[in-house]
Amino acid sequence: MIQIKVFGTTPPCANCKRAEKQAQKAAAQFPEQVEVLHLDALGPEADPYGLITTPLVVVDDEIVGRGKIVPAKKLAAVIKQKIGG
């Protein structure tokens, strides 16, 4: 299963919420193949990614967006490539 990790503040800021919404929208195009995780930017899960700004969007350990909202269309393209389609 492919994971989209959205690292953000707790409670989530407006941009973090938008980033997660775009991730959910992209994941909906791949039922039962993609899960979206909202993770705290200050949590230990963020350490390997050198998080400096939020939101940070990661697809299967590949950083696809730092400090910006990644559109669902771009996320879907990355997911499609990872699935092999």
LUMKEKOL-558786 format. One record per atom (N, C-alpha, C): residue in three letters; x, y, z. Coordinates in steps of 0.05 Angstrom, whole numbers, plus 32768, in hexadecimal, padded with zeros to 4 digits. Layout:
% LUMKEKOL-558786
alaXYZ ...
***
This chain:
% LUMKEKOL-558786
met80117FE88000 met800080008000 met801280198000 ile800B802B7FEF ile801980457FED ile800F80578003 gln802280658010 gln801B80788025 gln80218095801C ile800E80A68021 ile801380C3801E ile801480CE803A lys802B80D88042 lys802F80E3805C lys802E8102805A val801C810E8069 val801A812B806A val802381338086 phe803A81408087 phe8045814980A1 phe803C816680A4 gly8030816C80BC gly8027818780C1 gly8027818D80DF thr801D81A480E5 thr801C81AD8101 thr800481A0810F thr800681A08129 thr7FEF81968139 thr7FE881AD814D pro7FCF81B7814B pro7FBA81B08138 pro7FC381BA811C pro7FB781AD8107 pro7FBF81B480EC pro7FB881D080E4 cys7FCB81DD80D5 cys7FC781F780CB cys7FB681F580B1 ala7FAE820B80A6 ala7F9C820B808F ala7FAA81FD8077 asn7FC382038072 asn7FD181F6805C asn7FD581D88060 cys7FD981D08079 cys7FDC81B3807F cys7FC281A5807A lys7FAC81B28081 lys7F9181A6807C lys7F8C81A4805E arg7F9481B8804F arg7F9081B78032 arg7FA281A28025 ala7FBA819F802F ala7FCC818B8024 ala7FC1816F8029 glu7FB6816B8041 glu7FAA81518047 glu7F91814B8036 lys7F8281608031 lys7F6A815D8020 lys7F7281558004 gln7F8781617FF9 gln7F90815A7FDE gln7F9B813D7FDE ala7FA881357FF3 ala7FB2811A7FF5 ala7F9B81067FF6 gln7F86810C8005 gln7F6E80FB8006 gln7F6180F97FEA lys7F6081107FDC lys7F5481107FC2 lys7F6380FE7FAF ala7F7D81007FB0 ala7F8E80EF7F9F ala7F8B80D17FA6 ala7F8B80CB7FC0 ala7F8980B07FC9 ala7F6E80A37FC1 ala7F5980B37FC0 ala7F3F80A97FB8 ala7F3E809E7F9C gln7F5280A67F8B gln7F53809C7F70 gln7F5F80807F6F phe7F6A80777F85 phe7F77805C7F86 phe7F6D804D7F9F pro7F5380457F9D pro7F4780377FB5 pro7F57801F7FBE glu7F5B801E7FD8 glu7F6880087FE6 glu7F8580057FDE gln7F9180197FD1 gln7FAD80177FC9 gln7FBE802D7FD6 val7FB080427FE0 val7FBE80597FEC val7FB180618006 glu7FC28067801A glu7FB880718033 glu7FC5808C8039 val7FB7809D8046 val7FC180B8804D val7FC580B9806B leu7FDC80C18073 leu7FE380C4808F leu7FE980E18095 his7FDC80EC80AA his7FE3810780B4 his7FF6810380CB leu800E810E80C9 leu8022810A80DE leu802B812580E8 asp803381268102 asp803C813F810E asp805881468105 ala805B815E80FD ala8075816880F3 ala808B81658108 leu808481668121 leu809781648137 leu809B81478140 gly808D81348134 gly808F8118813C gly80A8810B8131 pro80B080F4813C pro80C880E68133 pro80C680DD8116 glu80AE80DA810C glu80AB80D080F0 glu80B580E580DC ala80B780FE80E4 ala80BF811480D2 ala80DE811580D0 asp80EC810A80E3 asp810A810D80E4 asp8118810480CA pro811180EE80BE pro812080E680A6 pro811C80F8808E tyr8109810A808E tyr8103811B8077 tyr810E8137807A gly811C813D8090 gly812781578094 gly8113816E8092 leu80FC8169809F leu80E6817C809D leu80EE819880A8 ile80E981AC8097 ile80EF81C7809F ile80D581D7809E thr80C581D48089 thr80AC81E28087 thr809581CF8083 thr807D81D8808A thr806581C78086 thr805381D58072 pro804281C68065 pro804081A88067 pro8057819B8057 leu805E8183805F leu807181728050 leu8061815B8047 val80618155802D val8052813F8021 val8065812B8016 val80628112801F val807480FC8018 val806380E5800D val806B80DA7FF6 val805E80C37FEB val807280AC7FEB asp806D80987FFB asp807F80817FFD asp809C808A8000 asp80A2809B8013 asp80BD80A4801A asp80C980B78005 glu80BA80C07FF1 glu80C380D47FDE glu80B680EE7FE4 ile80C581027FEA ile80BA811D7FF0 ile80B081297FD6 val809781307FD5 val808B813C7FBD val808381597FC2 gly808481637FDA gly807D817F7FE0 gly808781877FFB arg8094819E7FFC arg809D81AA8015 arg809281C68017 gly808381CB802C gly807981E68031 gly806581F0801D lys805881DD800F lys804381E47FFC lys802E81CE7FFA ile801881D67FEF ile800281C37FEB ile800781B57FD0 val8009819B7FD1 val800D818C7FB8 val7FF181857FAD pro7FEB818D7F94 pro7FD181877F88 pro7FCC81697F85 ala7FB381627F88 ala7FAB81457F86 ala7FB4813A7F6B lys7FB3814A7F56 lys7FBB81417F3B lys7FD981387F3B lys7FEA81487F47 lys800681417F49 lys800A81287F5A leu7FFD81277F70 leu7FFF810F7F82 leu7FF680F67F73 ala7FE080F87F65 ala7FD680E17F56 ala7FEA80D77F41 ala7FF880EA7F34 ala800C80E37F20 ala802380D47F2E val802C80DD7F45 val804180CF7F54 val803880B37F5C ile802080B17F66 ile801580977F6E ile801380847F57 lys8009808E7F41 lys8006807E7F29 lys802180737F20 gln803680837F21 gln8051807B7F1A gln805B80657F2D lys805580687F47 lys805E80557F5A lys804F803A7F58 ile8036803C7F50 ile802680237F4C ile803080157F33 gly803A80247F20 gly804480187F07 gly8031801C7EF0 gly802080307EF2 gly800D80347EDC gly8013804D7ECE 
***
